[in-house]
Amino acid sequence: MRADLSLQQAPPFSVPARFLVSAPLFGLIAALVLLWHGPEMVSHRWTPEILAVTHFLTLGFLAMSMLGAMMQLMPVLMGMVIPRAVLFSSVIHTPLFLGSLSLGMAWLFQINQLFIVATVLLGFSLSAFIVVVSDRLLRSKNRHATRSMMLLALLALFITASLGIYLSLGHGVQTFQLARQLTGLHLSWGLIGWVLLLIIAVAYQVIPMFQITDEYPVSHQRWMGWSVFAALLCLSATHIWSLPIVKIFASTALIACLIIFSLTTLWILHKRRRQLADTTMRFWQLAMVSLLLLAMVWSAQAYIKIDMPALLPGILMIHGFAMTTVNGMMYKIIPFIIWLHLSVHNKNLRDKGERESQVKVPHMRKIIPEAASLWQFRFHMSSLILLILASVWPLLFFYPAAIIFAAAQLFLLFNLSKAVYFYNMKLAELSSQY
């Protein structure tokens, strides 16, 4: 059963909005880096330019939007109050924004001092978020599966951040030993531990609520998070000791989890009670197909030993699955919180007997028009297809992929900014009546 909605606990609009609107800025920066450096940057997956783009997307886009979404969803879905939410969001957002920018620039220009600056800023931002939010979750009386999975995701984020700080210090401090062998572990805990676990946790709530579907199976909710986390722990052990059987077992378990989650989600969406499709559902479907393709690529590499393009798994996981899911959820979260806050304003006016001062609150689907979000989805999907093709034939498809990706991010930024402008205009309309 979904957690009870606690609409009165929703934080001010600025708390999630600053994070969500900032995210496509980093997507746009990543696209510009791709255009500036050209197909030569994909000669292998560890070029400084690729590492810069990866961190612009994983920190600047994904972490930025996921932290903002958590600040909105936890009070509403879990009834948890984040103390002094506006101040807290500012304290988290500013160093996260500057730290993500600094780390990307450090990779691009190979400036050691920027690695140190990024380490301090990101270490502070992520640590503060993990400590405060974990405390709120542990204190929560809610025992929904989403709570435990969010705690596991935060623990994975802590491991990811710790490994990232260690690696960053190796690049920024000459006397500090650089442990390159931890790079794969850092990537695994970040993308599969933090990103995948949090998206699954949120999916348990928002897909039934917004798409009018059945709940995920109880066994799925009970065991999926622990299975992913346990498999990652086993995989981590293989980085320390030579355990080939454990590595095969852990990889198989993770591949199975990817397949089970994606197929279950696609089935639940297929059997939804509201047959009117919206853009968010299309984003979810594209994300699940990408996750299935990732499982197939991973299986081909692990078991059949087929050589795959080096960047293909990253494209499918970061762009195809993670960014697609987050992009789609933005089209629900932003209209929902605008509708919610304006409805609360109107309710307060009715309670005061000032019905004539109310503003018209449009349907959520009108706040960001369906046509606008659908066109952005088409650009996003096209950029994913072109990026997949570019991983195989970079000289032919690299520049079209980068251009379309930039257009998709610019379109997303425009849609979100227009929604924020709409909200501010409605607030100004309310203020002018006093």
C-alpha angles and dihedrals in degrees: 000000000000120000113263115265114247101191094169089062093061113128122235115287093251092062099072096020096067091055098043096047091047093055100074089049088068091044088055091048090052091051091050090051089053091051094046098050099035131202093319089078091068094060085115135351098254101059113131090244093054090048090051092051091045092054093043087057101038097042104021098041108019104032091039094053096038094053090048092048091050091053089055101038100044096061092042100041100029101029091236120150117214107210115244090354097187094052092042093051090050092050090051100038101050098053091039090053095045093040093052090048092047094050093050091048090047089059094044097048099024093231109164094202091059090057088057093046090049092048092054096044097044093040091054096044097047094040093051091048094048094048097047097041094044089052091051092048093048090050093048117108090208111109099186117140088248090067096056092043092051089052090051090047091051090050089051089049089052091052091046093050093046092052090044093052090049092050093044092053088053089058097040103041116054094203091053116093113243110225102198090170089073093061095089091047091050090051094048095050091045100048103029100026104038104021101036096042093049093047091050091048092051092043090060087063110029102041095058091040101046101026095041095233137144119274120268111264113278092237090052092053093044100049111021097081095044091046093054092045094047092048090051091051090053091047089050090054090059089062089061102036131027101253108153095170092050090048092053091046094048093046091049091049092050093047089050090051091051091050095045094048095046096045092044091051093047090050093048090050091047091053095045116143094224106067095190104105119218133191094259090059090052089053090051092049093049090048092052093048088051090051091052090050089050090053090051093049091047091049092049091052096044103041110017095034093226114166110240129187107279094234098043098091091049092049092050094045102039103031102019100044113013103035092040092054094046092045091054094046091053088065089059102036099050096046090042095054092043090051091044097050095044090048090051090050090052092047091052089052091050090050088055091049093249100124092146089064094060121116125224110260111204125213114277091249089059097052089070104019115235091233092057094049091044092055090049089050089054091053090046094050092045091052090051092052091047092048090052089051090046090056087063101032107021097168092058104037108022099091096041089049093051093046094050091044090053090049091051092051092046090050091050091049090050093049094049094043091050090053091050090049089051091053093049091050090052090050090050089050090053092047093050090060095062 
